[in-house]
């Protein structure tokens, strides 16, 4: 039986993100999304069971089952009638991605024509702007297909990008399985695009944002004024731009809604931010599709074996020797709740060392005694493991003088007689002289102190070996 596996990815790119290599050497990619949902929201006129309650001027609104909510409908209509055109005038010369709800686009043909005339990307925002968390999988799959059909009919081209927003746990998988999308945006977990393996294919994910998003004008503890929105966008921009200057360019996503930022009292904050950001010559304004196409060319998916996805025999064969002649550690680690966080050298090292640390003292002693003497008889007879041979050679222990060999032999004998296990040191970063000094210091320690030190060195050796096998 396959042991438990944790599907969430808690590591991503880790400490060292890749160089995005944005066009022109840009320090930052700025990506602006305009959500077009007006006419696709919950409404009994659309066949829904109740009125809309989400993202409006009525914070904390409740759905009205079986009734039209005249005020809510009117607020949404403002986005289509006035807010959209104000934003179109402000941003028509910028590369914008529209998240277009298919039924909303079908009810706004003039707005669609304006989007197209501005050269904006129109991605799919689903069939209807409704909640999907309880939707049966087959129904959601059918709605995805219908959204693509209707979008293609209304816009003239099928969408290349997808964002549901009010998604289910199945959404990303279902969209990826459809197979026709350059990117999916239903995540908020990174400042860069990344690849996700779904159903035997690599799907590019271009994460979206809920913090640099005008939706916070319509949520408790959100933005109370345009100044707060501008300040938050500017601080986000400045942070990511500085990271780009330091050699790690990122992507700044900004989410807008016609009925929210399109209001006169808020739109000037957006204008001030755009004026500020456009003052930088090394910033790339791009659609999400442009970012996805750049990433697919510059950072194509790279196949590699992932420990958390391996079968037990392959896992033990690959990592059973990380702790010297102690495959049982890998066998026990395989039964842990492994996940993507354990597909790195540091992650898998943690899993293996947990099993080593939780083992009995007798078992840990067995690991210590499985290690060879430094520059001992096994080395001379060329009977070390490949890893031990390479490690000892890196410190020059394969090229000892007769006097050095005699010194190591004498110390090995004294040490083993005193402690009952061989002297162990992670030799990487050491030379013969520093190893001898450490040897002479540690041989004078009490056994429990030295046992703990030897165990720490075994763990360090394992870490070095894993960093030669897996990304760090």
C-alpha positions in Angstrom: 0.0 0.0 0.0 1.3 3.4 -0.9 2.1 5.5 2.2 0.5 8.9 2.8 1.7 11.6 0.4 1.1 15.4 1.0 0.0 17.1 -2.2 0.6 20.7 -1.3 3.9 22.3 -2.5 5.4 24.2 0.5 8.8 24.8 -1.1 8.3 26.1 -4.7 11.6 27.6 -5.9 13.0 27.7 -2.4 15.7 30.1 -1.3 17.0 30.7 -4.8 14.4 31.6 -7.4 15.4 31.3 -11.1 16.4 34.4 -13.1 13.2 35.2 -15.0 15.3 36.7 -17.8 12.5 39.2 -18.7 12.8 40.8 -22.1 15.3 43.7 -22.3 16.8 42.7 -19.0 13.8 44.1 -17.1 14.0 44.2 -13.3 10.3 43.5 -12.9 7.3 42.4 -14.9 4.1 44.3 -14.2 0.9 42.4 -15.1 -2.5 44.1 -14.8 -5.7 42.1 -14.8 -9.1 43.7 -15.4 -11.9 41.3 -14.2 -15.0 41.6 -16.3 -17.8 39.9 -14.3 -20.7 42.3 -14.7 -23.6 40.3 -16.2 -22.2 37.0 -15.2 -22.7 37.2 -11.4 -25.4 35.4 -9.4 -28.8 36.6 -10.4 -32.2 34.8 -10.7 -32.4 36.3 -14.2 -29.4 34.0 -15.0 -31.0 30.9 -13.6 -29.3 31.1 -10.3 -31.0 30.3 -7.0 -30.2 33.6 -5.4 -28.7 37.1 -5.9 -25.0 38.0 -5.7 -23.4 38.9 -2.4 -19.7 39.2 -3.3 -17.4 42.2 -4.1 -19.7 45.2 -4.1 -20.2 48.4 -2.2 -22.4 46.5 0.2 -19.8 44.9 2.4 -21.2 41.8 4.2 -24.2 41.5 1.9 -26.2 38.3 2.0 -27.7 36.4 -0.9 -31.4 36.8 -1.4 -32.8 33.3 -2.3 -35.3 33.4 -5.2 -35.2 37.2 -5.5 -33.6 39.9 -7.5 -31.4 42.2 -5.5 -32.0 45.5 -7.3 -29.2 47.4 -5.6 -26.7 44.7 -6.1 -27.5 44.4 -9.8 -27.2 48.2 -10.1 -23.8 48.2 -8.5 -22.6 45.6 -11.0 -24.2 47.5 -13.9 -22.1 50.5 -12.9 -19.0 48.5 -13.7 -20.2 47.8 -17.2 -21.8 51.1 -18.0 -19.3 53.6 -16.5 -16.3 51.9 -14.7 -15.2 49.9 -17.7 -15.0 52.9 -20.0 -13.1 55.0 -17.5 -10.5 52.2 -17.1 -10.4 51.7 -20.9 -9.6 55.4 -21.4 -6.9 55.2 -18.7 -5.2 51.9 -19.8 -6.0 51.4 -23.5 -2.3 51.9 -24.4 -1.1 49.3 -21.9 -1.0 45.5 -22.3 -3.9 44.3 -20.1 -5.3 40.9 -19.5 -9.0 40.7 -19.1 -10.5 37.9 -17.0 -13.7 37.7 -18.9 -16.7 35.7 -17.6 -18.1 34.2 -20.8 -21.8 35.0 -20.1 -20.7 38.6 -19.0 -18.8 39.1 -22.3 -21.8 37.8 -24.3 -24.0 40.5 -22.6 -21.4 43.3 -23.3 -20.5 43.2 -27.0 -19.4 46.9 -27.2 -17.0 46.4 -24.3 -15.6 43.3 -25.9 -15.0 45.3 -29.1 -13.2 47.9 -27.1 -11.0 45.3 -25.4 -10.0 43.9 -28.8 -9.3 47.3 -30.3 -6.9 48.0 -27.4 -5.1 44.8 -28.1 -5.9 43.4 -24.7 -5.7 39.7 -24.0 -9.1 38.2 -23.1 -8.6 35.2 -20.9 -11.5 33.1 -19.6 -12.9 33.7 -16.2 -15.3 30.8 -16.4 -18.8 30.5 -17.7 -20.5 32.3 -14.8 -19.2 34.3 -11.8 -20.5 31.9 -9.2 -19.1 29.6 -6.5 -17.7 26.2 -7.7 -16.6 24.6 -4.4 -19.6 22.3 -4.2 -20.1 21.8 -7.9 -19.9 18.1 -9.0 -16.8 17.4 -11.1 -18.7 16.4 -14.2 -20.8 19.6 -14.1 -17.7 21.8 -13.7 -16.0 20.0 -16.6 -19.0 20.7 -18.7 -19.1 24.4 -17.7 -15.4 24.7 -18.6 -16.2 23.4 -22.1 -19.2 25.6 -22.5 -17.2 28.7 -21.3 -14.6 28.0 -24.0 -17.3 27.5 -26.6 -19.2 30.7 -25.7 -16.0 32.7 -25.3 -14.7 31.7 -28.7 -18.1 32.6 -30.3 -18.3 36.0 -28.6 -14.6 37.0 -28.9 -13.6 35.3 -32.1 -10.8 33.3 -30.6 -10.6 30.6 -27.9 -9.0 31.8 -24.6 -5.4 30.9 -24.0 -5.5 31.7 -20.2 -7.9 30.6 -17.5 -8.9 31.9 -14.1 -12.0 30.7 -12.2 -11.4 32.6 -9.0 -14.3 31.0 -7.0 -12.8 27.6 -7.8 -13.1 24.1 -6.4 -10.3 21.7 -5.5 -10.8 20.2 -9.0 -10.6 23.3 -11.1 -6.9 23.5 -11.9 -6.7 19.8 -12.7 -9.8 20.0 -15.0 -8.6 23.0 -16.8 -5.2 21.4 -17.3 -6.8 18.2 -18.6 -8.7 20.3 -21.2 -5.2 20.7 -22.7 -5.6 24.0 -24.6 -4.4 26.6 -22.1 -1.0 28.3 -22.2 -1.5 29.1 -18.5 -3.8 28.6 -15.5 -4.0 31.4 -12.9 -6.0 29.8 -10.0 -3.1 30.0 -7.5 -1.7 32.8 -5.3 1.4 31.0 -4.2 4.4 32.6 -5.9 5.8 35.7 -7.5 6.9 33.8 -10.6 5.3 31.3 -13.0 6.0 27.6 -12.5 5.2 24.3 -14.0 2.8 21.7 -12.5 2.6 18.1 -13.6 -1.0 17.2 -14.0 -2.4 14.1 -15.7 0.8 13.3 -17.5 1.4 16.7 -18.9 3.1 19.9 -17.8 0.8 22.8 -17.1 2.2 26.3 -16.7 0.8 28.2 -13.7 0.9 32.0 -13.7 -0.1 32.9 -10.1 -2.6 35.7 -9.5 -3.0 38.0 -6.5 -5.6 38.8 -3.9 -3.5 41.4 -2.0 -2.6 43.8 -4.8 -6.2 43.7 -5.7 -9.0 46.3 -5.6 -11.3 43.7 -4.1 -10.0 44.8 -0.8 -12.1 47.9 -1.1 -15.0 45.6 -0.7 -13.8 43.4 2.2 -13.5 44.0 6.0 -10.0 45.3 6.9 -9.3 46.2 3.3 -8.5 49.5 1.7 -10.6 52.4 3.0 -9.2 55.0 0.5 -7.4 55.3 -2.7 -4.3 56.5 -0.9 -4.0 53.1 0.9 -4.3 51.2 -2.4 -1.6 53.4 -4.1 0.7 53.0 -1.1 0.3 49.2 -1.1 0.9 48.9 -4.8 3.9 51.2 -4.6 5.5 49.3 -1.7 4.9 46.0 -3.5 6.5 47.4 -6.7 9.5 48.8 -4.8 10.1 45.6 -3.0 10.0 43.4 -6.1 12.0 46.0 -8.1 14.7 45.9 -5.5 14.8 42.1 -5.7 15.2 42.4 -9.5 18.1 44.8 -9.0 19.7 42.2 -6.8 19.5 39.6 -9.5 16.1 37.9 -8.8 13.5 39.6 -11.1 9.9 38.8 -10.2 6.3 39.5 -11.4 3.9 42.0 -9.9 0.3 41.0 -10.5 -2.4 43.6 -10.0 -6.1 42.7 -9.9 -8.8 45.3 -10.9 -12.6 45.2 -11.2 -14.7 47.7 -13.3 -17.3 48.3 -10.5 -14.6 48.9 -7.8 -11.5 50.7 -9.1 -13.7 52.2 -11.8 -15.3 54.6 -9.3 -14.2 58.2 -9.5 -12.9 58.2 -5.9 -10.6 55.3 -6.5 -9.4 55.5 -10.0 -6.9 58.3 -9.4 -5.0 56.0 -7.0 -4.5 53.6 -9.9 -3.5 56.5 -12.2 -0.9 57.7 -9.7 0.6 54.2 -9.5 0.7 53.8 -13.3 2.5 57.1 -13.6 5.0 56.0 -11.0 5.6 52.6 -12.5 6.0 53.9 -16.0 8.8 56.2 -14.8 11.1 53.1 -14.7 12.7 52.3 -18.1 13.6 48.7 -17.0 10.1 47.5 -16.1 8.2 45.2 -18.5 4.4 45.7 -18.7 3.0 42.5 -20.2 -0.2 40.5 -20.5 -0.3 37.2 -18.7 -0.1 35.4 -22.1 3.1 37.2 -22.9 4.6 36.2 -19.6 3.4 32.6 -20.1 4.9 32.4 -23.6 8.2 33.9 -22.4 8.4 31.5 -19.6 7.6 28.5 -21.8 10.5 29.4 -24.0 13.0 30.6 -21.4 12.2 28.1 -18.6 10.6 25.0 -20.3 9.6 22.1 -18.0 12.5 19.9 -16.9 11.8 16.3 -16.2 13.4 14.9 -13.0 12.7 12.1 -10.6 11.0 13.2 -7.5 11.5 11.2 -4.3 7.9 11.7 -3.1 6.5 10.2 -6.3 8.8 7.1 -6.4 7.9 3.5 -5.7 9.6 2.0 -2.7 12.1 -0.2 -4.5 13.3 2.7 -6.6 13.4 5.1 -3.6 15.5 2.7 -1.5 17.8 2.0 -4.4 18.4 5.7 -5.0 18.7 6.8 -1.4 19.4 3.7 0.7 23.2 4.4 0.6 23.0 8.0 1.7 23.5 6.8 5.3 26.5 4.4 4.9 25.3 0.7 4.4 22.0 1.6 6.2 19.2 1.2 3.8 16.7 0.7 6.6 16.7 4.5 7.1 15.4 5.1 3.6 12.9 2.2 4.0 11.4 3.9 7.1 11.5 7.4 5.6 9.5 6.2 2.6 6.6 5.5 4.9 6.5 9.1 6.1 4.0 11.8 4.8 6.3 12.9 1.9 5.4 15.6 -0.5 7.0 18.2 -2.9 8.8 19.7 0.1 10.8 16.5 0.3 11.9 16.5 -3.3 14.9 18.7 -2.6 18.1 17.8 -0.9 17.2 19.6 2.3 13.7 18.2 2.4 14.7 14.6 1.9 17.6 15.0 4.3 15.1 16.0 6.9 13.0 12.9 6.3 16.0 10.6 6.4 17.5 12.2 9.5 14.2 12.0 11.3 14.4 8.2 11.0 18.0 8.2 12.1 17.3 10.4 15.1 14.3 8.4 16.2 16.2 5.0 15.9 17.4 3.2 19.0 21.0 3.9 20.2 21.9 0.4 19.1 20.6 1.1 15.6 22.5 4.4 15.4 25.6 2.7 16.6 25.2 0.3 13.8 25.2 3.2 11.4 28.4 4.6 12.9 30.2 1.3 12.8 29.2 0.9 9.1 31.5 3.8 8.3 35.1 3.0 7.3 38.2 4.3 9.1 39.6 7.4 7.6 42.5 6.4 5.4 42.2 2.9 6.8 42.7 -0.6 5.5 39.5 -0.6 3.4 40.7 2.6 1.6 44.0 1.0 0.9 42.3 -2.1 -0.4 39.9 0.0 -2.5 36.9 -1.5 -0.9 35.1 1.7 0.1 31.8 2.7 -1.3 32.0 5.1 -4.3 30.7 7.9 -2.1 33.3 7.3 0.7 36.1 7.0 -1.9 35.2 10.3 -3.5 34.8 12.0 -0.1 38.2 10.8 1.3 39.9 11.7 -1.9 38.5 15.3 -1.8 40.5 15.8 1.4 43.7 14.3 0.1 43.3 11.2 2.2 44.2 9.0 -0.8 47.6 10.6 -1.1 49.1 10.3 2.4 52.8 10.1 3.1 54.0 7.2 5.1 54.2 9.4 8.2 50.7 10.7 7.7 49.3 7.2 7.2 51.0 6.0 10.4 49.5 8.9 12.3 46.0 8.2 11.0 46.4 4.5 11.8 47.5 5.1 15.4 44.6 7.6 16.0 42.1 5.3 14.4 43.2 2.5 16.7 43.1 4.6 19.8 39.7 6.2 18.9 38.0 2.9 18.1 39.3 1.2 21.3 38.0 4.1 23.4 34.6 4.7 21.8 33.6 1.4 20.0 33.1 3.1 16.6 35.3 4.7 14.0 36.2 8.4 13.8 33.6 10.1 11.5 33.9 13.5 10.0 32.3 15.2 7.0 35.5 15.8 5.2 34.1 18.3 2.6 35.8 21.6 3.3 38.7 20.0 5.2 42.2 19.1 4.4 44.6 16.5 6.0 45.9 19.0 8.5 42.5 20.2 9.8 41.2 16.6 9.9 44.1 15.6 12.1 43.6 18.5 14.4 39.9 17.6 14.8 40.8 14.0 15.3 43.2 14.9 18.1 40.7 17.2 19.8 37.7 14.8 19.7 39.6 11.8 20.9 39.8 13.4 24.3 36.0 13.8 24.7 33.6 11.7 26.9 31.9 8.9 25.0 28.3 10.4 25.1 29.6 13.7 23.8 31.6 12.0 21.1 28.7 9.7 20.2 26.4 12.8 19.6 29.2 14.5 17.6 29.7 11.4 15.4 25.9 11.3 14.8 25.9 14.9 13.7 28.8 14.2 11.3 26.9 11.3 9.8 23.9 13.6 9.2 26.2 16.1 7.6 27.8 13.5 5.3 24.2 12.5 4.3 23.4 16.1 3.5 26.4 16.5 1.3 25.6 13.3 -0.6 22.0 14.4 -1.2 23.1 17.8 -2.5 25.0 15.9 -5.2 21.7 14.0 -6.1 18.9 16.5 -5.8 18.3 20.3 -6.2 19.0 22.3 -3.1 
